[in-house]
């Protein structure tokens, strides 16, 4: 979110005009350190501007006349006799001018409410996935337990806010970059496809499918990773490290691609991927844990995949309840 948009939210909060959606946006963004300071500054300005009255009408013609008279006098004054303001005094004048500008801004905000950029907040629950088409043509696919905030239309730089995990297929724009902000990380692209997993409080992980991605901590503008197709970047919030990594599991983004791929994969890893993808618990003969399994499943339902495994290892499948499965017996092929 641009600071100008956030300032509009601050104004609406101070005047009691926030909608429930805007209130949620305000709380999420004001949790960030830089925005906390902005809230405090404008709250102070707001308080100091209480004595301002809209009945005041400046005499512009008189002020202009005084300014021209002063300018004419200074032109007649020799340079040697002109007053020189020391640097230490000038800094205070600059500070005073800045305060005046801020206070003036507060008066303007009270009189004229800027046209706000309308933001949308969308969330998914457990076992729920959603997709969002943005105004620039970009597609975002949300995994379960995820929240996404985005503007209805972009004005210049494109930015969204993410909590959880999502896959991004971003429309290319050479002028306006696309930024994904999480609580502790920032991903910047022009146009590419990638997965951002910010569901873990200790790490943020980015996997790139196409193009290039710039990945960094939201609190460190100097330490930056440039990720290319097939790369993974991992930001460890506890150790404060940012490193490259090669994805070892081809099914890491299966929740989005709906594809499970196994190539002589140990059965223990096959079972783990199926458990995560379908949110089930499977028990099996652990003597078969390292037996290899090869197959490719695209948009297959749980029953057909388990049937394939059952037949491949001569197992007997038993459903204990909707989310618990037992696979008995079996031999390595």
N, C-alpha and C positions, 0 to 999 in steps of 0.2 A: 504494500500500500504506500502511495506517495505521501509525503509529509503534509502536503496541502490538503489531501483528502482527510487525513487524520485530524488536522486542525479543524476541519469542518465538523467532524464528529465531536471534538472537544467543545466547539461552540454549541452544538445541539444538546450536548450533555449539560452544559452550564445553563442553558435555557429550558431544560426539561423536555426536549423534543425528540429524544432518541426512541426509535422503535425497538421491539424486542430483538430483532435481528441485528440492528445497529449496536444495541447494548452488548450483545455477545461479541461482535467485532471489536468494539471499544475495549472490552475486558481482555480479549486475546492479545490485541496489539499493545495495550498499555502495560502488559506484563514484561515487554521488552525494555531493557534499560534506557535506551536512547529516547523511547517514546514516553517513559515515566518522567524524564526530565522535561520533556515538552509539555506534558500535562501540568506539572508543577509551575512552569514558567507562565503558561497562559492563565492558570488559576490565579496567580499573583497579579498578573496584568488586569485580569477581570475585576478583582477586588479593588485595585487602585483606580479603576475607571468608573467606579460607582457614582462619583460626584459629577460626572459629565452630563450635561443637559443638551438635548437636541435643539433647544431654542436658540442656541448660540449661532449667530450668522456673521462670519468673517467679512470685513470690509476689504475685498480684494483690490479694488482700485487704489485705496489709501495705502495698503501694504506695498503695492507695486510702485507707487510714487516714492515712498520712503526708500525702497531698494534702489531705484534709479538715482535718487539724490545722493545716497551713500556711495554708489558706484562712481558717480561723477566727482565727488570729493576725493576719493581714493586715487583717481587718475591724476588729480592736480597735486597730490602729495608726493614729494621726492621719495625715491626708493629708500634712501639712507635714513629717512625719518619715519618710515613705516614701522609699525609695531611687529616684532617677531615673537611668535609664540613658541616657547621651549617645547621640546619633544615630550617631556614628562607632563606638561600641562595639556598638550594637544591630545595625549592619550585619554585624559579625563574628559576633554571635550567630545572626543569620538564616542566614549562610553555614554555620555549624556545624550548625544545625538541618537545613539542606538536605542536607548531607553525611550526617548521621545517617539522614535519611529514605531517601537513596539506598542507604546501606549496609544499612538495614533491608529495603529492596526486594530487595537482592541475596540476603539470607538467605531471604526469602520465595520468591524464584525458585528457590533451591536446594531448598526444601522442597516447594513446590507448583508444578507446571508448568501454566501457563495453557493452556486449550483453544485450540489454534491454528486459524486460518482456513486451510483447505487451498487452495493455489494450484495452477493448472495452467499449463503452458508448452506452446505449440503453435507449430510452425514450418512454413514452406513452402520448397521448394527452387526451383531454376531451372525456369521453365515450369510451376510448380505453384501452384494457387490452392485455398483452403479457406474454408469458412464455419463460424461458431461461433454457437450459440444460448446466450445467457447466462441465468442463473437468473431475471432480471427480465423476460425476454422480448425483450431487445435482440438484434439480429443484427449480427455483424461479419464482413466479407468480407475475407480476406487476399489481397493480391497476392503475386507471387513474391518469394523472398528476404526473407521477413518473419517476425518473431517477436512473439508476443502472450502476455502473462502476465495471468491473471485469476483471481479467487477462484471456487471452486465455487458459493458462495452469498454474497450481499452482506449485510453487517451495518451498516445505516446508509448512509453515503456510498458511492457506487459508484465504483470506480477500477480502471483497467487500465493496463498498461505496454506500450508499442509500440516496436518497432524495425523500420523498413521502411515499407510503405504499406498502408493498410487503409481500407475504406469502412464507416462506422458508421450503423446505423439504430437509434436509441436509443428505448426505451420511455419514455414520459413519466412523471415522478415529481416532483410539485411540492415534495416535502419533501427528497428526497435527490438531489443533483446527480450528474451522471456526469462523471468526469474521465479524460481520456486523457493520460498522462504519457509523454513521450519523453525522451531524454537531456538535451535543452536547451529543451524547450517544454512548455506545458500548455494543454489545451483543456478548457473546462468548459461543460456544457449541462444542460438539464432533460429535453429530449426533442426530437430533431431528426435529420436525416440529413446527413452530411458526409463528406468524404474528407480523410484526413491522410497526407501524404507526408513521411516522415522518413528516406527512403532515401539522401538526399544529406547528406554531412557538413557542407556549407557553408550549407544552407538547410533550413527546415521550412516546408511549404506546406499551407494548409487551404482547401478549397473547400466551400462550403455549398450543399446542394441544397434543404433545407427548414428553416424555423425560424430560430433565432438561436444563435450560438456565441460564447463568450468565448475569446479567443486571446491568449496572452502567453508571455514567456520564463519558464522555470522559475526564473530568478535575478532576476526583476524583477516585483514585485507591483504597481507603480504604472503602468507603461506597458502598457495593455490595449486590444485591439481588440474591438469588437462587430461580428461579421460577420452579415449577413442573406443570404437566398436570392440566389444568383447572385454573391455576393462571394467574393473570394479574399484571404487574408491571407498575407503572406510574411515570415518571420523570417530575416534574414541574420545568421548567427552570426559571420562575419568582420567585417562592418561594424557589427554590433550595432544593426541597425535593424529596425523592425517597421512594415510599411506595408500599405495596402489596394492591391488590384490587381483588375482585371476579367479573367476568363479569356478568352483570345483563341482558344483551341482548343476547340470543342464536343466533341471526342473525348478530352479529357484523362482522363475516367473510363470510357472504353470498356472497359477491362479488367474493370470490374464490371458495367456496363450491358449489355454485349455488343451495343452499337449504334454504328455508324459513320455519321455524317451529313456530307454534303458539299453545299454550295450554291454553285455556280460557284467551287469551290475550285481553286486552281492545282494542276496535276498533281504538282508537286514536294512539296506538302504532303500530297496524297492518298497518294503513295508512302511518305512519311515515317510517316504514321499507320499504314499497313498493315504497314510494317516493324516498328514498335514493337509493334503488337497481336499479330502472328503470330511475332515474333522471327525474321524472315527478312531477307535482303539482296536488293534488287532493283536491277538496272541497266536504264536505259531511254534513249531518245533525248532528250538534254537540250534539244534545240530545242523540245520540247513542254513544257518545265518550267512555263511560265506559262499553258498552255491550261486553260480552266475545265472542271470536272467536277461534275455534280450527280446525287446519288443518295442513297438511304437504305438501309442494310443492317442488319437486325436478326436476330441469331442466324444469320448466314450463314457458310458455311464459306469457307476461303481460296480454294478453286478457283473457286467461283461468283463471288466478288468480282473476282478477276483476270480471269475470262472476260468479265465486264461491261466492265471497263476495256479489255481487248483489243479487243472489238468496237466500243466507243465511239470509239477512236482508230485503228482499222484496224491494230493491231499484230500481231506474231507472237510468241507466248509460248514460251519454251524453259526447261525446268527443268534446271539444271546438276547439282544435288544436292538433298538434302532441305531445305536452308535457303537455297539460292542460285537466283535466278530472273533470266532475261534477257528483256527485252521489246524486240524489234527493230522498226525502221521506225516507221510511224504518221504520221498527219496530224491537225491540229486540226479539229474539227468546227464 
